[in-house]
Amino acid sequence: AQRVTQPEKLLSVFKGAPVELKCNYSYSGSPELFWYVQYSRQRLQLLLRHISRESIKGFTADLNKGETSFHLKKPFAQEEDSAMYYCALRSGNTPLVFGKGTRLSVIA
Amino acid sequence: DADVTQTPRNRITKTGKRIMLECSQTKGHDRMYWYRQDPGLGLRLIYYSFDVKDINKGEISDGYSVSRQAQAKFSLSLESAIPNQTALYFCATSDHPGSKLFFGSGTQLSVL
């Protein structure tokens, strides 16, 4: 079965500090991994996906198949990064499976 | 630009009542989904549809039913609402297996 684990419900960091939101998954095949973000009073939206290998708003995430992880990182947190972040997994033609989410709070 | 529109935005109902949440999209996507969001539980899939003739149960389909009236419309029904169905419900669409999801703004449902 596919499972996504985000161990932190809440993560608080100071502005300018590095951020790492953890995501681990369980799936025996080759999954597609995503990070979705929900800013206050906005819709849930895609932040980035592992196949793109891109940096969005300064965030990056590397798929580590050995550790079955897809942690989201940013070297210097900004106040506007405060949001709810969801890691998600898909395999083949199946719908996305989401983790429970981590609320990031960036303190000025 | 509300590509994915959910109605109503908020609804309060009583236990035992039948209620329908509606979702319409102007993106021309074949695939539509219903998720519910609960604090601490994240997003869980209720039902999904890959085209007009296709309906599939998700992780938590018990107590819910859906109707795909057209490519653009996907409704979620609670036949007899109960308090633990109080949640924020999201509709989403996508156009092919590898594409991203586009979400509606959500319907906050409270069952008293």
Interface residues (C-beta under 8 A of the other chain):
Chain A: Q6 K9 E32 F34 Y36 R43 L44 Q45 L46 R49 I51 Y86 R90 G92 N93 P95 L96 V97 F98 G99 K100 G101
Chain B: Y33 Y35 G40 L41 G42 L43 R44 L45 Y48 F50 G58 F90 A92 P97 G98 K100 L101 F103 G104 S105 G106
